[in-house]
Amino acid sequence: MQMLIPRFEIAEDSLLSIGYVAFYPLFHHNGRRRKVDPSNLMKLLHDTICTRIGVDDSRVIKGSFEARDSQEEKLEVTLWEICSISHD
């Protein structure tokens, strides 16, 4: 999965926010809701992204997730560099 993440640089003292939307079928063909917990993806996603861009995942201080009903299974991820900490 890391190879799908583009490489980019962030400031050494910045913090991050990661948001994602998981698209997958929310319901079985019989109408019953699928038991999928997209929030379980959050830690794996944070670790994977942070490893790929070379930062410690403790710098992720904010995030969001959403699940949407879709026959096409995919994950849309947005990463924000939310601040640089000044040590002056």
N, C-alpha and C positions, 0 to 999 in steps of 0.2 A: 504494500500500500504506500510505502514511503516514496517509491518512484513516481507516483501520481501527483505528488506534492511539489510544486515549483520551488526552487531555491530562491531565497531573497535575504537581504541583510536587514537587520533591525539594530537600533542603537543598543549599546552595551548595558545601559541603565534604564531601558524602557520596560514597561509592563504590557501584558497582552490580554485581549478579549477574543474568545473563539465562540462563534455561533454556528449552529448547523441545523439544517432541515433534512430529515430522513423521509424519503418517499418510498412507500411500500404498500401492499394491500392491507388495509386495516381490518378487513372482514373476510371470513371464509365464504365460499360459494353458497353455503346454507344461511348466511346472514349473521352468524355468530362472530363476535369480535375476536381477532387473533390476539394471542398473548405474546406480545413483543414489547420489550422495555427499551425504548431508544435511549433513555438516560444511562443505561449500562454502557453505551458506546462512548460516553463522554470521556472517561479516563483513558480508554484506549486511544481515542482520537487525540486528546491532549498530548499523550506520550509520543504518539507517532509524529505529530506535527512538530513538537519541540525537538525531538531527536533529529528530524530531517533538517530543521533550520539551525540546529546547534545551540539551543538554549535550554536552561533548566525549566521544567514544567511548573515550578513554584512561581514563575513569573506570570502565569495565567491567573488573573485575579477576578475575571468577569467572564460570563458566557451565557449562552442561551441554547435551547433546543426546541424543536417542534417536529411533530410527526404529521404527515399528510397522506391521505388515501391516494394511492396511485398503483396502476398495474406495472408501471416502469419503476424498478427498484434502483434508487440512486441516493447519493448524499451530496448536498450542497453545503459547502463550508465557507465561512467568512472569517478572516483573521484581521483584527485591528490592533495596531500599535497605539495604545491609548495614552501613554504619557512617557516623558523622560523625566527622571528624577534629578533635580539639581542638588549638588552637594556644596554649593557656595555658602 
